[in-house]
Amino acid sequence: MKKTMILCPVIALILLLGACGSDTTDGNSDKTGGGADQAESAGNGESVETKPFSVLVDLKDREGKTTGTAELSETDQGVSVFVKVDSLTPGKHGIHFHEKGVCEGPGFESAGGHFNPAGKEHGLEMPGGPHAGDLPNLEVESDGTAEDRFTSHSVTLETGKTNSLLRDGGTALVIHAGEDDGESQPSGDSGDRIACGIIK
């Protein structure tokens, strides 16, 4: 009888400690589950999928060698374009977004025409323009290098938009041999395509 009386409080204490341990484990499981759900939600968040922070474009010349890069970033004002190139002829060069994400050398005709989903005229200052793909000329220094940054208000990196550079099949960034005169149709009379990079 005495043994039974002594054992009862001991068993009760063991059960109580076990119950506390079980509660603690459940609490941690709930927190972990919540964190996982939040991570999944953030991972599936529309802002993550549709507005990448930046896209890096590898620009290749007519021989297939990398001649520079362009970093495209979504901003409140539009798409910021930072171009850094070398081994180009000094002077002004037309640079445009083109409608197809294909850069087959040596002429890069595979990139199609200027990106122009709204069906506008060519030229940043032209009535009825510009193409969504029109950009300011890129000025190359005497040593063949250029670094420039400009913002396009006509395009986006947000998927699902008609003016998105990240459309199915991608688009391309093309540098031309000559200066874009800003008015000649359909592409500013900027000459041969000398560098091309796929935007995906």
TORLOMAR-732382 format. One record per residue (C-alpha): residue number from 0; z, y, x; residue in one letter. Coordinates in nm, 2 decimals, m for minus. Example, Ala and Ser with C-alpha at 12.3 -4.5 7.8 and 13.67 -1.06 7.14 Angstrom:
BEGIN
NODE; 0; 0.78; m0.45; 1.23; A
NODE; 1; 0.71; m0.11; 1.37; S
//
This chain:
BEGIN
NODE; 0; 0.00; 0.00; 0.00; M
NODE; 1; 0.09; 0.24; 0.28; K
NODE; 2; m0.23; 0.15; 0.47; K
NODE; 3; m0.43; 0.24; 0.15; T
NODE; 4; m0.26; 0.57; 0.12; M
NODE; 5; m0.33; 0.66; 0.48; I
NODE; 6; m0.70; 0.55; 0.46; L
NODE; 7; m0.78; 0.75; 0.15; C
NODE; 8; m0.74; 1.10; 0.31; P
NODE; 9; m0.93; 0.98; 0.62; V
NODE; 10; m1.22; 0.85; 0.41; I
NODE; 11; m1.21; 1.17; 0.20; A
NODE; 12; m1.23; 1.38; 0.52; L
NODE; 13; m1.52; 1.18; 0.65; I
NODE; 14; m1.71; 1.22; 0.32; L
NODE; 15; m1.64; 1.59; 0.32; L
NODE; 16; m1.77; 1.64; 0.67; L
NODE; 17; m2.08; 1.43; 0.59; G
NODE; 18; m2.15; 1.65; 0.29; A
NODE; 19; m2.12; 1.97; 0.50; C
NODE; 20; m2.35; 1.83; 0.75; G
NODE; 21; m2.60; 1.74; 0.48; S
NODE; 22; m2.58; 2.10; 0.34; D
NODE; 23; m2.65; 2.25; 0.68; T
NODE; 24; m2.95; 2.02; 0.73; T
NODE; 25; m3.09; 2.12; 0.39; D
NODE; 26; m3.05; 2.48; 0.47; G
NODE; 27; m3.24; 2.46; 0.79; N
NODE; 28; m3.51; 2.26; 0.62; S
NODE; 29; m3.55; 2.53; 0.36; D
NODE; 30; m3.58; 2.80; 0.63; K
NODE; 31; m3.83; 2.60; 0.83; T
NODE; 32; m4.03; 2.54; 0.51; G
NODE; 33; m4.03; 2.90; 0.43; G
NODE; 34; m4.15; 3.00; 0.77; G
NODE; 35; m4.43; 2.74; 0.76; A
NODE; 36; m4.54; 2.87; 0.42; D
NODE; 37; m4.54; 3.23; 0.55; Q
NODE; 38; m4.74; 3.13; 0.86; A
NODE; 39; m5.00; 2.95; 0.64; E
NODE; 40; m5.02; 3.25; 0.41; S
NODE; 41; m5.07; 3.48; 0.71; A
NODE; 42; m5.33; 3.24; 0.85; G
NODE; 43; m5.51; 3.24; 0.52; N
NODE; 44; m5.47; 3.61; 0.47; G
NODE; 45; m5.79; 3.79; 0.38; E
NODE; 46; m5.74; 4.06; 0.64; S
NODE; 47; m5.73; 3.80; 0.92; V
NODE; 48; m6.05; 3.63; 0.81; E
NODE; 49; m6.26; 3.92; 0.69; T
NODE; 50; m6.16; 4.19; 0.94; K
NODE; 51; m6.15; 4.05; 1.30; P
NODE; 52; m5.98; 4.29; 1.54; F
NODE; 53; m6.29; 4.27; 1.77; S
NODE; 54; m6.60; 4.08; 1.85; V
NODE; 55; m6.73; 4.05; 2.20; L
NODE; 56; m7.11; 4.04; 2.24; V
NODE; 57; m7.28; 3.90; 2.56; D
NODE; 58; m7.59; 4.10; 2.63; L
NODE; 59; m7.86; 3.90; 2.82; K
NODE; 60; m8.18; 4.04; 2.98; D
NODE; 61; m8.53; 3.90; 2.95; R
NODE; 62; m8.46; 3.64; 3.22; E
NODE; 63; m8.15; 3.51; 3.04; G
NODE; 64; m7.90; 3.67; 3.27; K
NODE; 65; m7.60; 3.86; 3.14; T
NODE; 66; m7.66; 4.23; 3.19; T
NODE; 67; m7.35; 4.36; 3.01; G
NODE; 68; m7.12; 4.33; 2.71; T
NODE; 69; m7.05; 4.51; 2.38; A
NODE; 70; m6.71; 4.50; 2.21; E
NODE; 71; m6.72; 4.57; 1.83; L
NODE; 72; m6.40; 4.66; 1.66; S
NODE; 73; m6.33; 4.73; 1.29; E
NODE; 74; m6.17; 5.08; 1.24; T
NODE; 75; m6.09; 5.30; 0.94; D
NODE; 76; m6.40; 5.51; 1.03; Q
NODE; 77; m6.64; 5.21; 1.07; G
NODE; 78; m6.73; 4.98; 1.35; V
NODE; 79; m6.65; 5.11; 1.70; S
NODE; 80; m6.90; 4.99; 1.96; V
NODE; 81; m6.81; 4.99; 2.33; F
NODE; 82; m7.11; 4.91; 2.55; V
NODE; 83; m7.09; 4.83; 2.92; K
NODE; 84; m7.41; 4.74; 3.10; V
NODE; 85; m7.57; 4.73; 3.45; D
NODE; 86; m7.91; 4.66; 3.61; S
NODE; 87; m8.10; 4.87; 3.36; L
NODE; 88; m8.36; 5.14; 3.43; T
NODE; 89; m8.20; 5.49; 3.44; P
NODE; 90; m8.26; 5.71; 3.14; G
NODE; 91; m8.21; 5.69; 2.76; K
NODE; 92; m8.25; 5.36; 2.58; H
NODE; 93; m8.27; 5.28; 2.21; G
NODE; 94; m8.00; 5.05; 2.10; I
NODE; 95; m7.98; 4.90; 1.75; H
NODE; 96; m7.83; 4.63; 1.54; F
NODE; 97; m8.10; 4.38; 1.44; H
NODE; 98; m8.12; 4.16; 1.13; E
NODE; 99; m8.11; 3.81; 1.28; K
NODE; 100; m7.86; 3.65; 1.51; G
NODE; 101; m8.12; 3.49; 1.74; V
NODE; 102; m8.20; 3.61; 2.09; C
NODE; 103; m8.49; 3.41; 2.22; E
NODE; 104; m8.65; 3.55; 2.54; G
NODE; 105; m8.83; 3.70; 2.69; P
NODE; 106; m8.93; 3.94; 2.41; G
NODE; 107; m8.64; 3.89; 2.16; F
NODE; 108; m8.87; 3.92; 1.87; E
NODE; 109; m8.66; 3.65; 1.71; S
NODE; 110; m8.39; 3.91; 1.63; A
NODE; 111; m8.62; 4.05; 1.36; G
NODE; 112; m8.63; 4.42; 1.26; G
NODE; 113; m8.35; 4.67; 1.25; H
NODE; 114; m8.05; 4.57; 1.03; F
NODE; 115; m8.14; 4.75; 0.71; N
NODE; 116; m7.98; 4.59; 0.40; P
NODE; 117; m8.00; 4.92; 0.20; A
NODE; 118; m8.38; 4.95; 0.26; G
NODE; 119; m8.36; 5.30; 0.42; K
NODE; 120; m8.58; 5.49; 0.66; E
NODE; 121; m8.53; 5.48; 1.04; H
NODE; 122; m8.35; 5.77; 1.21; G
NODE; 123; m7.99; 5.89; 1.22; L
NODE; 124; m8.10; 6.24; 1.12; E
NODE; 125; m8.40; 6.15; 0.90; M
NODE; 126; m8.41; 6.22; 0.52; P
NODE; 127; m8.38; 5.88; 0.35; G
NODE; 128; m8.22; 5.73; 0.66; G
NODE; 129; m8.07; 5.58; 0.86; P
NODE; 130; m8.10; 5.21; 0.89; H
NODE; 131; m7.76; 5.05; 0.90; A
NODE; 132; m7.86; 4.93; 1.25; G
NODE; 133; m7.94; 5.27; 1.39; D
NODE; 134; m7.72; 5.38; 1.68; L
NODE; 135; m7.73; 5.68; 1.93; P
NODE; 136; m7.93; 5.63; 2.24; N
NODE; 137; m7.76; 5.46; 2.54; L
NODE; 138; m7.79; 5.67; 2.85; E
NODE; 139; m7.81; 5.47; 3.18; V
NODE; 140; m7.70; 5.64; 3.50; E
NODE; 141; m7.91; 5.65; 3.82; S
NODE; 142; m7.73; 5.34; 3.95; D
NODE; 143; m7.84; 5.14; 3.65; G
NODE; 144; m7.51; 5.13; 3.48; T
NODE; 145; m7.38; 5.27; 3.15; A
NODE; 146; m7.06; 5.28; 2.96; E
NODE; 147; m7.05; 5.44; 2.62; D
NODE; 148; m6.86; 5.42; 2.30; R
NODE; 149; m6.98; 5.52; 1.95; F
NODE; 150; m6.89; 5.45; 1.59; T
NODE; 151; m7.13; 5.32; 1.32; S
NODE; 152; m7.03; 5.43; 0.97; H
NODE; 153; m7.30; 5.22; 0.82; S
NODE; 154; m7.18; 4.87; 0.90; V
NODE; 155; m6.86; 4.66; 0.88; T
NODE; 156; m6.72; 4.34; 1.03; L
NODE; 157; m6.57; 4.25; 0.69; E
NODE; 158; m6.74; 3.93; 0.57; T
NODE; 159; m6.89; 3.91; 0.22; G
NODE; 160; m7.02; 4.27; 0.24; K
NODE; 161; m7.39; 4.34; 0.22; T
NODE; 162; m7.37; 4.56; 0.53; N
NODE; 163; m7.16; 4.31; 0.73; S
NODE; 164; m7.27; 4.23; 1.08; L
NODE; 165; m7.10; 3.90; 1.04; L
NODE; 166; m7.33; 3.77; 0.77; R
NODE; 167; m7.46; 3.41; 0.75; D
NODE; 168; m7.67; 3.35; 1.07; G
NODE; 169; m7.53; 3.65; 1.24; G
NODE; 170; m7.70; 3.97; 1.36; T
NODE; 171; m7.80; 4.09; 1.70; A
NODE; 172; m7.75; 4.40; 1.93; L
NODE; 173; m8.07; 4.49; 2.11; V
NODE; 174; m8.14; 4.74; 2.39; I
NODE; 175; m8.49; 4.88; 2.42; H
NODE; 176; m8.69; 4.99; 2.73; A
NODE; 177; m8.73; 5.35; 2.61; G
NODE; 178; m8.56; 5.62; 2.42; E
NODE; 179; m8.54; 5.61; 2.04; D
NODE; 180; m8.71; 5.94; 1.92; D
NODE; 181; m8.50; 5.92; 1.60; G
NODE; 182; m8.80; 5.96; 1.36; E
NODE; 183; m9.09; 5.73; 1.43; S
NODE; 184; m9.11; 5.44; 1.18; Q
NODE; 185; m9.00; 5.17; 1.17; P
NODE; 186; m8.80; 5.17; 1.49; S
NODE; 187; m8.81; 5.50; 1.68; G
NODE; 188; m9.09; 5.40; 1.92; D
NODE; 189; m8.83; 5.28; 2.17; S
NODE; 190; m9.06; 5.02; 2.33; G
NODE; 191; m8.99; 4.66; 2.44; D
NODE; 192; m8.67; 4.48; 2.38; R
NODE; 193; m8.50; 4.43; 2.72; I
NODE; 194; m8.16; 4.30; 2.63; A
NODE; 195; m8.01; 4.11; 2.34; C
NODE; 196; m7.68; 3.98; 2.23; G
NODE; 197; m7.58; 3.77; 1.92; I
NODE; 198; m7.31; 3.90; 1.69; I
NODE; 199; m7.12; 3.61; 1.52; K
//
